[in-house]
Amino acid sequence: MPPKNRFAEMLPELTAIRHDFHENPELLFDVHRTAAKVAEFCRAIGCDEVVEGIGRTGVVAVIKGKTDTKGRVIGLRADMDALPIHEQTGVGYASKTPGKMHACGHDGHTTMLMGAAKYLAETRNFDGTAVMIFQPAEEGGGGGREMCADGLMDRWGINEVYGMHNMPGIPVGQFAIRPGAIMASADQIEITVTGKGGHAAKPHDCIDTTVVAAHIIVALQTIASRGVDPMKQVVVSVCTVATDSTAHNVIPQVVKMKGTVRTMDFAVQDFVERRVKEIAEGTALALGAKAEVTYTRGYPVTVNTPENTDFAADVARAVSGKVDTDTAPLMGAEDFSFMLLERPGAYIFLGNGDTAMVHHPAYNFDDSAIPFGSSWYAGMVEARLPAA
């Protein structure tokens, strides 16, 4: 029986699971209830091994095929955490916890992988081993990095790894992917400008940190417009500016700025880090002030291995017949990138239909996408580990 048919049969059960997760969202690594539910489910369906606490609160479930003549291992990853957003969907299964909601569809991702696990445990029509990876803390906590640091890839001998994310704006059942960089790195910058505060009516007796900060903000925009090849994507955004004064007639002694840098290329990332420091420090020096820069690297660029991208697209095409293999890269970031740094693989988007965008309080995962996502997850195992 083709996976799509089996998952259509499973849809009421999987929908109920998804709604339960949606009602009970958990943040970052504090996904104890969700992880426990996942582990309980995976044991009940007969997974050969279920391990909790990988990457603090991650779950790994192992399913062995009918044969294992090649010793190949495929990893499939789904994220479990929610966001600190107050839900405004109005659905009957809305979040029961004010200020927390599944506004990115991770409840759907987890459910689809659970469905794939059940199907694979039932059929085992593959030669090798499938590893289901349920990851915490994608939303800023770096759970993917933590699971890798816990030995995820080596402990289970994973050869290649695949991930998926729903995407509003793409019709349900359709997929989108591209080889190479598909999502950006996400770095943080903090710049502290120190000058000489004083009375606003006597700027000549001061070193005006607000003016210095303004020059730095403008100068940083030349990184994208004049420093980087126009064919390469880069974003440098200063998002907060705060002073040590709230008075209308005081020139502050200190101004602090925070922002983000997004790049799609490791070499560009290196260049931008160097230029942020040079521009901030040099501009401040030229105006008689001092700038201290803290540049913190976050999630790396998410880079799809070309060969594995073709595999992922072929399976998606078999599931739905509709795959965009040259989708535009996104400047958002994804910590599946840490797994792709350790193993070849690919990350694919699955349509969520005409819904609010992810991270919006009115966003909701479309349950009709579940059979497509579960079919793709299971299909990756059967395609990459064909039965002997």
N, C-alpha and C positions, 0 to 999 in steps of 0.2 A: 504494500500500500504506500503510495507516495506520501512523503511527510506532510504536504499541505492538507491532504484529506484527514490524516490522523490529528493534526492540530486543529482542524475545524471541529472535530469531535471533542477535543480537549477544551475548546474555547470557553464554555461556561465555567469549568473548574479554574482555568487560568485567569479569567476575568475576576472571579471572586478573590483569588489570591492577590491580584493587582490592586483591587479596591481596598483590601485589608491593609496592604502596604501604604496605600495612599492616605488612608485614615490615620495611620500611625507613623508619620514621618520622623526620621532621626537624622541628626547632623554629623558631618565629618566622621570621626572614628567612633562616635557614640551610637553605633548602629547595632546594639546588642540584641534587641528584639528581632530586628530584621534578619540578622545573621543566624540567630537561633532558629527562626522559622525556616530559613533556607537549609540549614544543616539537618533539621528534623525531616524536611521533605526529601532531601537527597538520600538520607538513610532509609526512609520508608520505601523509596522506589528501587532500592537495591544497588545503589552505587557501591563500587568495590572498596572505596576508601573515602572518608569524609574527615577533613582536618579543619578545625577552627583555630582562630587566633593568629593567622598568617598576616603579617602587616598590621598587627595589633588586633583587628577585629574582622579580618577577611576570612572567607571560607573557600576551601579547595575541595572539589568532589571529583573523584577519578572513576572512569568507566572504561572497562577493558572490552575490546571487540571479541568476536568469536575466535579469531586467530590473531597471532602476533608474530608473524614470520619476519617482519621487517624492523620491528622495534621502534617504529615511528610514533611520535607523540604530538598531538595538536592541542594547543591551548585556546580556549574561548573565554572571553572576559565580558562581564557586565558590572556596572557600578550600582551601589546600593543607597547612597546618601541623598538627602534632600537639601533644601535651601532655607535660610532664615527670612522667609517672606510670608506675609499674611495672605492667605488664600482668598480669592474672589471669584471662584468658578461657579458657586451656587449648586454644585452637584450634591446628590444625596449622600455620597461617601466622602465628602470634603474632610480636610484635616481636622482632627479633634484637638490638636495642639495649636493654640494661637501663636502666630509668629513663625510657624514652621510649615512648609508644604513641599510636595514633590512638584516643583515648578520646572523641572528639566526632564522629566520622564524616566528617571532612574528606576522608579517602581515598575515601569513597563519593561525596561531592559532586563532587570532581575527576573521578572516573570517569564519573559521570552526564553531566557537561558534555562530557567527551571523546566519549562516545557520541553526544550530540546534535550535536556538531561533525561527526562522521563521517557521520551521517545527512544533515545539511544540506549537506555538501560533495558527497554523492552525488546528492541530489535537486535542490537549489537551486530549489525550488518556492516562491519568494517574490520580492517586488519591493522591493529595497533591499539593505541590508548588515547582517549579523549579526556582532557582535564578542564573542568568547569571552574572558572575563576570568578568569584564574587567579591568585588573590591569595595572597601570603604573609602570615604574621604577623597572623592574626585574633585569636589567643589572647593578647591583651595588648600586641601590638607596634604596632597601628595600621597594618597594611599597606594597608587601604583608604584611609586618609588619605594615605599615601605615594604610592600609585598616582595618586590625584587630584592631589596636588601635582606629580607628574611630567607633568601635562597629559593624563591619560587621556581625559577627556570631550571636551575641545576638539580634541585631536590626531586623534581618530577621528570627531569630529562626532556623538557619541552623543546621541540625542534622549530616550531613556528607558532605564531600567536595572532589571533584575530579579534577585533572589537567592532561594536556597532553603536550608533546613536540615532535616535529619531530626529527628524527635521521637519518642522512646520514649513509650509510653502511647497513641499513636494507631495504629489498625490499619494494617498495610502497605497501601499503595495509596490511602489516604485522605489528604485535604489539609485544612489549617486556615489561616485567614487572617482579618484584620480591617482595616478602614480606620482611618486615623489611627495613633496611637502603638501599636506592637505589642511593642516591647522598650524597656527603660529606659536612661537615661543611667547612666554609671558614673564617679563622681568619687572622688577619694582625699582623705582628710584626715589631717594630722599635727599633733598638738597637743603642745607642750612646755611643761610647767609647772615653773617655777622658784620655790623657796621658800627656806627656811633649814633645812638639815639639822642633825642632832644626835642626842643620846642619846634612845632611845625612852622612857626613864623620866622624861625632863624635857621633855614636849611643850610646856610653857609657854615654854620657851626657844627653840622652833623655830617655823617656819611649815610645817606638815605637808602636803607635796605629795601624799601618798596620799589624804588627806581631800579636798583641793581637787580632785584628779582624779576622785574618786568623785562629788563634787557635780556636776562638769562632765558626767560620763557620764549621770547621772540627768537633769540639766537638758536635755541634748540631746534626750532622748526627748519633751520637750514640743513640739518642732518638729512632729512628726507628730501628736501627740495634741491640741495646742492651737494650733498656728500655721498649719496647712494645712487647707483645706477637706476634711472627711472623705470627700468623694466623689473626691478626687484621691489617687493612690498616691504614697507617699514612704517610704523606708527610710533611717534614720540609724543605723549600727552602728559602735560602737567595738570593734575586734577584737583589738587587742594593747595591753597595758600593761606597760611596762618601767621599772625604776628604775636609778639609778646605784649601788645597793647590793644585796648579796645576804644581808646579815646580818639575823638575827631581831630585833636590838635597836638598829637604826639607822633613824632617820627620814631618808629620802633627800632630797638637795638638789634632784634633778631627777626628774621622771616624764615619760616620753614615751608618747604614745598614737597608734595608727594605726587608721583605719577607712575605711568606704565610705559613700557617699551614692548612693541610687538614686531617680530621679524619672522621671515620664512626661510632663512638661510643661516647656517652656523657662522659663516665668515662675516656676514652682515651683522650678526649679533655681536661678534667680537669687536667689529669696527664701531658700532653704536655705543657700546660700553665705554670704549676709549674716548670717543668724541664727547659724550655727555660730561665726562669728568673734565676734559680739556676746556670745553666751552664754558661750563659753570665756573670753574676755578679761574680761567683766564679773564672772563668778563668781569667777575667780581674784583680781581686784582686791578684791572684797568680802571675801575671806578673807585678804587681805594678801600674796598671791602674784602672780606674773606668768605669763600664758599667751601663747605665740606660736603662731599658727595658719598652717599652709600648706595651702591648698585648691587642689587640682590637678584641672582638668577632664579627664576621659578621653573615652570614647566618648559621642557625643550620643545623644539619644532617636532610636530608629528609627521613622520616621513614614512610613506608607504613604499615597500619594496616593489619595484615594477612587476617582477614575476608573480609575486603573491597577490598583487592587485589584479592581475589577469585572472588568477584562480578565483578570487572573491567575486569578480564581475561575472564570470562564467556561471557560478552557482546562483548568483542573484538573477541572472538571466533565465536560468532554468526554473527558478521559483516564480518569477513574475513576467518575464519577457520584456521588461522595461527597465533599462539601466543606462544612466548617463555616466559615461566613462571619462568625461572631461569636465567634471563639475568644477566651479570656481573654488579656489582655496579660501578658507575663512581665517580672519584675523583673531578669532577666539582661540583659546588654548585648551588642551586636553592632556591629562596625565597618563593616558595610554601610551604617550610618547616614551615614557621610561621603559615600558615593556618592549617597544619597537627598537630601542637602543640596544637591547640585549639579544633580541631574536628577530629574524625576518618575519614579516607579516603585513597586515593591512587593516585599515579602519574604513568602515563604510557607513553611509547615511541611508536611513530608511524613512520614507515619507510618512508624515503625520497628518497630512491634509491641510485644509484651510483653517488653521487654529491660531491662537495667539502664539507669539514667539516664546521660546524657552526663556526662563527667568522672569516671566511676566506673571503677575498674580492671577490672571485669568487663563493661563495656559493649562491644558489638560492633555494627557496622553490618550490617543485614540485606540480603544481596545480592538478595533477591527484590524489593526496592524499586527496583532500578536501572532496569528498563524504565519504571516510572511516572515517576521523576524525569527521565530522559532524554526521555521523551515530552512532559513539561511544558515543559522547556527548549526543545525543538524546536518545540513547539506555540505557544509565545509568539511565536516569529519568524514562523511561518506565519500566525498569527492577526492579528498587528499589522502584518505586511507582506504582505498577500494578493497572490498573483501577478496581474500585470496582464492 
